[in-house]
Amino acid sequence: MKLKILATLAVLTTISLVAPVKAEKPSDVQRLLTTGECGGCDLAGAQLTGAHLVGVDLREANLQGAILVNANLEGADLAGANLKGANLTGAFVSETNLSNANLTQVNFTRARLYNSEVAGAVLKDINLSEAQVFNSSISHSQI
């Protein structure tokens, strides 16, 4: 009987260790999706796949490791935001302010970057594979 209990505890402990960990604050995600304003929010690791984030205020927000696959960031303000390691595969990034943002290791595969501002942004090790980049100072030659 004790052996069964120990075996069950061992399995449950192992399962709990491999469960996905959400780093973001659920209240900050809700605030972003409800109000469109979340400057300085902690959205690290947030799951925002396909999110409609047109015109949102994310200045100085922590989006490190956030999943923004196929998100619409048209007109969004991400000035000074930390997007290190974020996944923006297929994202629509048009008229987006990324000035002074940390874009280190951001995945922009198949993203559409149109008329976006990146002055002062850290552009180290970004992935622009198959990305469409127009009228922006970000380019394939910078990676």
Stockholm file with secondary structure:
# STOCKHOLM 1.0

chainA/1-143         MKLKILATLAVLTTISLVAPVKAEKPSDVQRLLTTGECGGCDLAGAQLTGAHLVGVDLREANLQGAILVNANLEGADLAGANLKGANLTGAFVSETNLSNANLTQVNFTRARLYNSEVAGAVLKDINLSEAQVFNSSISHSQI
#=GR chainA/1-143 SS CHHHHHHHHHHHHHHHHHSCCCCSCHHHHHHHHHHSBCTTCBCTTCBCTTCBCTTCBCTTCBCTTCBCTTCBCTTCBCTTCBCTTCBCTTCEEESCBCTTCBCTTCBCTTCEEESCBCTTCBCTTCBCTTCEEESSSCCGGGC
#=GC SS_cons         CHHHHHHHHHHHHHHHHHSCCCCSCHHHHHHHHHHSBCTTCBCTTCBCTTCBCTTCBCTTCBCTTCBCTTCBCTTCBCTTCBCTTCBCTTCEEESCBCTTCBCTTCBCTTCEEESCBCTTCBCTTCBCTTCEEESSSCCGGGC
//
